Amino acid sequence: MCPTPGGVAYGLGISQLAIMFGVVWYFPLASVQVFVYRPCVANGTLTHACGSTESVRLMLPLPCLAVSAAAAAFVSSTHTLMDGGLLSDDSTYGAEAVAQAGLWDAMFWFVAAGAHAIAVLAACSPVDGFAAFAAAYLMVHFLSQLCRSADERCAGGYQSAGGGGNGAGAGAGAGAMTAANANILGYMAGVGIAVYSVPQQYSNRMVIVFLLVVMDYFLGVGHAWDRGPSMQTVANCRLFWVCSASLCLAAMYGAWRDDLLMPMARGGEEDA
């Protein structure tokens, strides 16, 4: 039986907000550069000489603090719901149980979306805006599909396979497996876009993408390893992911240096 997040997990989840505040206050301002390139086509041929590039620099302190604050709110909400018995070991993870904790579920995916967006922007900066959006969206969307409850996965997979109302259990299982494989491929497509967008001169930023994939893997295992995990198991899994993601964002912000990422405070370089 998994322990409730009374001591270490709850304290770490709340203290990570103070850690993020300290990191943002102590280290130089960090930013990412997002651009959109508009090529020029002359006589049916791509011509770079007349193309245009529009870029914007996005500061990271506010997004990092927002994700960290949302993570602290999620940890506090988890602690409250566990004390209230809604996220108990006796409650099976399913559509009905998640609907009763809708705000709690929404807060988690808000943190997940924010963490993925910041990580992709940091790993790929300067990055094409459409590529960054596509990578973060594909990863979060298909990760959420992989983390659905077993009854939702089976129902959705079977319907997508085109089964009838009286289909056999084997057909439903095959449809769910097909849907799971499609979700994995969709997630890997997002990872591929992120990896492709990492600048060659900063190949060490692959560590950010790698850690993100590892964390998402454990999140998916926590949701799908057992056919019917309890809400407490899922809650503990999400607590681990949220605390790890927030602390990793703080560490990434603190590592914002010329040889790893791209701080705005140094050099005083003008944007092209």
Buried (B, 14 or more C-beta within 10 A) or exposed (E): EEEBBEEEBBEBBBBBBEBBBEBBEEBEEBBBBBBEEEEEEEEEEEEEEEEEEEEEBBEBBEBBBBBBBBBBBBBBBBBEBBEEEBBBBEBBBBEEBBEEBEEBBEBBBBBBBBBBBBBBBBBBBBBBBEBBBBBBBBBBBBBBBBBBBBBBBBBBBBEEBEBEEEBEEEBBEBBBBBBBEBBBEBBBBBBEBBBEBBEEEBEEBEEBBEBBBEBBEEBBEBBBEBEEBBBBBBBBBBBBBBBBBBBBBBEBBBBBEEEBBBBBEEEEEEEE
